[in-house]
Amino acid sequence: MSAPPVPERPRPTSLTDLFISFTVLALQGFGGVLAVVQRELVERKRWLSQEEFVEEWAVAQIMPGPNVVNLSMMIGGRYFGLPGAMAALAGMLTVPLLLVLLLALLHSHFASHPGVAGALRGMAAVSAGMIAATGLKLTAALRRHPLPLTWSLPIAALGVVCVVVLHWPLIYTLLLLGGLGCWLTYRNMRP
């Protein structure tokens, strides 16, 4: 008796699909698109599982450059190789670049208006809330991680203290706490 066939996961249908999908993702975010990318790629399009998203996001964060741009190239490369990576990159950057140039022109004319400053503060608060909500969603993947939450949460809290309170550079914090997390995970995975 053979096992039932595993249904194939949805995937981008073409380079154009990648370009348009990442353009839409880039246009939905202001001050960060992590929440949008997670919702679109994991929950809506299902191109990645929650665990795959967490793993890919972790790699994207340690690479030089903007995290979401790195992630887009990794996903494009996963499905279509180098042309897919370039299509996803172009989708992330082309239209947003044009909009930023247009906004820079408008901002130079209206920067002194109090409504503009208030709107920017409001958008920053919304972005912070979206990032916090995504972080809470991603904690579900930690339940299956070899490192228990009793270790993961203090390491995360210590990371916040190192960066926000002690003003350590992010690279040192990542190397120290990331190394500690990797070592503890490795110890827990050994037979």
C-alpha positions as YAML, in Angstrom:
chain: A
units: angstrom
residues:
- id: 1
  name: MET
  ca: [0.00, 0.00, 0.00]
- id: 2
  name: SER
  ca: [1.55, 3.30, -1.05]
- id: 3
  name: ALA
  ca: [1.32, 6.60, 0.77]
- id: 4
  name: PRO
  ca: [-1.17, 9.15, -0.56]
- id: 5
  name: PRO
  ca: [0.42, 11.71, -2.88]
- id: 6
  name: VAL
  ca: [1.49, 14.95, -1.25]
- id: 7
  name: PRO
  ca: [-0.25, 17.90, -2.93]
- id: 8
  name: GLU
  ca: [2.20, 20.22, -4.63]
- id: 9
  name: ARG
  ca: [2.60, 23.62, -2.97]
- id: 10
  name: PRO
  ca: [1.58, 26.71, -4.96]
- id: 11
  name: ARG
  ca: [4.48, 28.52, -6.58]
- id: 12
  name: PRO
  ca: [4.96, 31.59, -8.78]
- id: 13
  name: THR
  ca: [3.86, 30.82, -12.32]
- id: 14
  name: SER
  ca: [6.39, 32.99, -14.16]
- id: 15
  name: LEU
  ca: [9.02, 35.69, -13.85]
- id: 16
  name: THR
  ca: [6.26, 38.22, -14.48]
- id: 17
  name: ASP
  ca: [4.28, 36.75, -11.58]
- id: 18
  name: LEU
  ca: [7.35, 37.16, -9.34]
- id: 19
  name: PHE
  ca: [7.91, 40.75, -10.51]
- id: 20
  name: ILE
  ca: [4.28, 41.77, -9.98]
- id: 21
  name: SER
  ca: [3.98, 39.95, -6.64]
- id: 22
  name: PHE
  ca: [7.06, 41.63, -5.20]
- id: 23
  name: THR
  ca: [6.08, 45.02, -6.63]
- id: 24
  name: VAL
  ca: [2.72, 44.72, -4.86]
- id: 25
  name: LEU
  ca: [4.49, 43.65, -1.65]
- id: 26
  name: ALA
  ca: [6.89, 46.58, -1.82]
- id: 27
  name: LEU
  ca: [4.07, 49.05, -2.39]
- id: 28
  name: GLN
  ca: [2.13, 47.80, 0.65]
- id: 29
  name: GLY
  ca: [4.84, 48.54, 3.19]
- id: 30
  name: PHE
  ca: [5.91, 51.81, 4.70]
- id: 31
  name: GLY
  ca: [8.90, 51.70, 7.02]
- id: 32
  name: GLY
  ca: [9.17, 47.93, 6.70]
- id: 33
  name: VAL
  ca: [7.27, 45.17, 4.95]
- id: 34
  name: LEU
  ca: [7.95, 42.16, 7.18]
- id: 35
  name: ALA
  ca: [4.31, 41.82, 8.26]
- id: 36
  name: VAL
  ca: [3.07, 42.18, 4.70]
- id: 37
  name: VAL
  ca: [5.62, 39.74, 3.27]
- id: 38
  name: GLN
  ca: [4.83, 37.12, 5.91]
- id: 39
  name: ARG
  ca: [1.08, 37.42, 5.35]
- id: 40
  name: GLU
  ca: [1.34, 37.35, 1.55]
- id: 41
  name: LEU
  ca: [3.97, 34.63, 1.07]
- id: 42
  name: VAL
  ca: [2.94, 32.28, 3.89]
- id: 43
  name: GLU
  ca: [-0.78, 32.81, 4.46]
- id: 44
  name: ARG
  ca: [-2.13, 34.06, 1.14]
- id: 45
  name: LYS
  ca: [0.09, 32.72, -1.66]
- id: 46
  name: ARG
  ca: [1.49, 29.76, 0.38]
- id: 47
  name: TRP
  ca: [4.80, 29.87, -1.51]
- id: 48
  name: LEU
  ca: [6.52, 29.16, 1.84]
- id: 49
  name: SER
  ca: [5.53, 27.38, 5.04]
- id: 50
  name: GLN
  ca: [5.80, 29.30, 8.32]
- id: 51
  name: GLU
  ca: [8.99, 27.41, 9.21]
- id: 52
  name: GLU
  ca: [10.55, 28.04, 5.79]
- id: 53
  name: PHE
  ca: [9.71, 31.73, 6.10]
- id: 54
  name: VAL
  ca: [11.39, 31.97, 9.51]
- id: 55
  name: GLU
  ca: [14.50, 30.17, 8.21]
- id: 56
  name: GLU
  ca: [14.72, 32.29, 5.04]
- id: 57
  name: TRP
  ca: [14.11, 35.49, 7.01]
- id: 58
  name: ALA
  ca: [16.90, 34.58, 9.44]
- id: 59
  name: VAL
  ca: [19.34, 34.14, 6.55]
- id: 60
  name: ALA
  ca: [18.12, 37.35, 4.88]
- id: 61
  name: GLN
  ca: [18.79, 39.30, 8.10]
- id: 62
  name: ILE
  ca: [22.43, 38.30, 8.38]
- id: 63
  name: MET
  ca: [23.23, 39.08, 4.74]
- id: 64
  name: PRO
  ca: [24.35, 42.60, 3.87]
- id: 65
  name: GLY
  ca: [21.64, 44.83, 2.47]
- id: 66
  name: PRO
  ca: [17.94, 45.32, 3.16]
- id: 67
  name: ASN
  ca: [16.38, 42.18, 4.66]
- id: 68
  name: VAL
  ca: [13.28, 42.07, 2.50]
- id: 69
  name: VAL
  ca: [15.31, 42.62, -0.68]
- id: 70
  name: ASN
  ca: [17.55, 39.70, 0.30]
- id: 71
  name: LEU
  ca: [14.45, 37.59, 1.00]
- id: 72
  name: SER
  ca: [12.89, 38.46, -2.36]
- id: 73
  name: MET
  ca: [16.04, 37.39, -4.18]
- id: 74
  name: MET
  ca: [16.22, 34.14, -2.20]
- id: 75
  name: ILE
  ca: [12.59, 33.29, -3.04]
- id: 76
  name: GLY
  ca: [12.98, 34.25, -6.70]
- id: 77
  name: GLY
  ca: [16.15, 32.16, -6.88]
- id: 78
  name: ARG
  ca: [14.40, 29.22, -5.21]
- id: 79
  name: TYR
  ca: [11.84, 28.98, -8.00]
- id: 80
  name: PHE
  ca: [13.58, 30.32, -11.13]
- id: 81
  name: GLY
  ca: [17.30, 30.56, -10.35]
- id: 82
  name: LEU
  ca: [19.20, 33.76, -11.18]
- id: 83
  name: PRO
  ca: [16.49, 35.13, -13.53]
- id: 84
  name: GLY
  ca: [13.95, 34.67, -10.71]
- id: 85
  name: ALA
  ca: [16.19, 36.44, -8.22]
- id: 86
  name: MET
  ca: [16.60, 39.37, -10.62]
- id: 87
  name: ALA
  ca: [12.85, 39.53, -11.38]
- id: 88
  name: ALA
  ca: [12.01, 39.58, -7.66]
- id: 89
  name: LEU
  ca: [14.69, 42.22, -7.03]
- id: 90
  name: ALA
  ca: [13.35, 44.39, -9.85]
- id: 91
  name: GLY
  ca: [9.84, 44.00, -8.45]
- id: 92
  name: MET
  ca: [10.99, 45.12, -5.01]
- id: 93
  name: LEU
  ca: [12.88, 48.17, -6.26]
- id: 94
  name: THR
  ca: [11.60, 49.62, -9.56]
- id: 95
  name: VAL
  ca: [8.19, 51.14, -8.76]
- id: 96
  name: PRO
  ca: [9.06, 51.98, -5.11]
- id: 97
  name: LEU
  ca: [12.18, 53.81, -6.32]
- id: 98
  name: LEU
  ca: [10.11, 55.92, -8.67]
- id: 99
  name: LEU
  ca: [7.59, 56.67, -5.90]
- id: 100
  name: VAL
  ca: [10.35, 57.63, -3.45]
- id: 101
  name: LEU
  ca: [11.81, 60.06, -5.98]
- id: 102
  name: LEU
  ca: [8.36, 61.60, -6.48]
- id: 103
  name: LEU
  ca: [7.78, 61.79, -2.71]
- id: 104
  name: ALA
  ca: [11.19, 63.42, -2.22]
- id: 105
  name: LEU
  ca: [10.16, 66.15, -4.63]
- id: 106
  name: LEU
  ca: [6.85, 66.66, -2.83]
- id: 107
  name: HIS
  ca: [8.51, 66.57, 0.60]
- id: 108
  name: SER
  ca: [10.98, 69.27, -0.39]
- id: 109
  name: HIS
  ca: [8.03, 71.59, -1.05]
- id: 110
  name: PHE
  ca: [5.83, 70.67, 1.94]
- id: 111
  name: ALA
  ca: [8.27, 69.53, 4.69]
- id: 112
  name: SER
  ca: [7.56, 72.51, 6.93]
- id: 113
  name: HIS
  ca: [3.81, 71.82, 7.06]
- id: 114
  name: PRO
  ca: [2.77, 70.41, 10.50]
- id: 115
  name: GLY
  ca: [0.39, 67.92, 8.88]
- id: 116
  name: VAL
  ca: [3.29, 66.23, 7.09]
- id: 117
  name: ALA
  ca: [5.21, 65.74, 10.36]
- id: 118
  name: GLY
  ca: [2.10, 64.34, 12.06]
- id: 119
  name: ALA
  ca: [1.41, 61.94, 9.20]
- id: 120
  name: LEU
  ca: [4.97, 60.61, 9.36]
- id: 121
  name: ARG
  ca: [4.70, 60.04, 13.13]
- id: 122
  name: GLY
  ca: [1.41, 58.19, 12.65]
- id: 123
  name: MET
  ca: [2.87, 55.96, 9.93]
- id: 124
  name: ALA
  ca: [5.82, 55.11, 12.19]
- id: 125
  name: ALA
  ca: [3.44, 53.98, 14.95]
- id: 126
  name: VAL
  ca: [1.47, 51.79, 12.52]
- id: 127
  name: SER
  ca: [4.68, 50.23, 11.22]
- id: 128
  name: ALA
  ca: [5.85, 49.42, 14.75]
- id: 129
  name: GLY
  ca: [2.52, 47.75, 15.51]
- id: 130
  name: MET
  ca: [2.65, 45.67, 12.33]
- id: 131
  name: ILE
  ca: [6.18, 44.49, 13.12]
- id: 132
  name: ALA
  ca: [5.15, 43.54, 16.68]
- id: 133
  name: ALA
  ca: [2.12, 41.61, 15.36]
- id: 134
  name: THR
  ca: [4.29, 39.71, 12.91]
- id: 135
  name: GLY
  ca: [6.74, 38.85, 15.66]
- id: 136
  name: LEU
  ca: [3.89, 37.36, 17.67]
- id: 137
  name: LYS
  ca: [2.75, 35.32, 14.66]
- id: 138
  name: LEU
  ca: [6.26, 34.00, 14.09]
- id: 139
  name: THR
  ca: [6.58, 32.77, 17.68]
- id: 140
  name: ALA
  ca: [4.30, 29.84, 16.73]
- id: 141
  name: ALA
  ca: [7.22, 28.41, 14.74]
- id: 142
  name: LEU
  ca: [9.34, 28.42, 17.92]
- id: 143
  name: ARG
  ca: [7.20, 25.67, 19.44]
- id: 144
  name: ARG
  ca: [8.78, 23.15, 17.06]
- id: 145
  name: HIS
  ca: [12.30, 24.53, 17.43]
- id: 146
  name: PRO
  ca: [14.85, 22.39, 19.33]
- id: 147
  name: LEU
  ca: [15.68, 25.30, 21.64]
- id: 148
  name: PRO
  ca: [12.91, 25.62, 24.26]
- id: 149
  name: LEU
  ca: [11.09, 28.91, 24.79]
- id: 150
  name: THR
  ca: [12.62, 29.11, 28.27]
- id: 151
  name: TRP
  ca: [15.92, 29.83, 26.50]
- id: 152
  name: SER
  ca: [14.66, 31.57, 23.33]
- id: 153
  name: LEU
  ca: [12.69, 34.32, 25.05]
- id: 154
  name: PRO
  ca: [15.48, 35.42, 27.43]
- id: 155
  name: ILE
  ca: [17.94, 35.50, 24.51]
- id: 156
  name: ALA
  ca: [15.49, 37.68, 22.56]
- id: 157
  name: ALA
  ca: [14.94, 39.97, 25.57]
- id: 158
  name: LEU
  ca: [18.69, 40.23, 26.09]
- id: 159
  name: GLY
  ca: [19.02, 41.21, 22.43]
- id: 160
  name: VAL
  ca: [16.57, 44.07, 22.93]
- id: 161
  name: VAL
  ca: [18.45, 45.22, 26.04]
- id: 162
  name: CYS
  ca: [21.81, 45.11, 24.24]
- id: 163
  name: VAL
  ca: [20.59, 47.18, 21.29]
- id: 164
  name: VAL
  ca: [18.06, 49.54, 22.90]
- id: 165
  name: VAL
  ca: [19.48, 50.09, 26.39]
- id: 166
  name: LEU
  ca: [23.20, 49.45, 26.02]
- id: 167
  name: HIS
  ca: [23.37, 50.78, 22.43]
- id: 168
  name: TRP
  ca: [25.57, 47.91, 21.26]
- id: 169
  name: PRO
  ca: [26.04, 47.69, 17.49]
- id: 170
  name: LEU
  ca: [23.66, 45.16, 15.98]
- id: 171
  name: ILE
  ca: [26.50, 43.12, 14.47]
- id: 172
  name: TYR
  ca: [28.07, 42.46, 17.91]
- id: 173
  name: THR
  ca: [24.70, 41.62, 19.42]
- id: 174
  name: LEU
  ca: [23.91, 39.20, 16.59]
- id: 175
  name: LEU
  ca: [27.31, 37.55, 16.78]
- id: 176
  name: LEU
  ca: [27.17, 37.16, 20.56]
- id: 177
  name: LEU
  ca: [23.53, 36.17, 21.07]
- id: 178
  name: GLY
  ca: [23.15, 34.43, 17.71]
- id: 179
  name: GLY
  ca: [26.25, 32.39, 18.46]
- id: 180
  name: LEU
  ca: [24.89, 31.54, 21.89]
- id: 181
  name: GLY
  ca: [21.54, 30.49, 20.38]
- id: 182
  name: CYS
  ca: [23.25, 28.33, 17.74]
- id: 183
  name: TRP
  ca: [25.44, 26.67, 20.34]
- id: 184
  name: LEU
  ca: [22.50, 25.95, 22.67]
- id: 185
  name: THR
  ca: [20.45, 24.58, 19.76]
- id: 186
  name: TYR
  ca: [23.33, 22.35, 18.70]
- id: 187
  name: ARG
  ca: [23.65, 21.04, 22.27]
- id: 188
  name: ASN
  ca: [19.94, 20.25, 22.40]
- id: 189
  name: MET
  ca: [20.01, 18.46, 19.03]
- id: 190
  name: ARG
  ca: [22.88, 16.11, 19.90]
- id: 191
  name: PRO
  ca: [21.77, 12.56, 20.76]
...
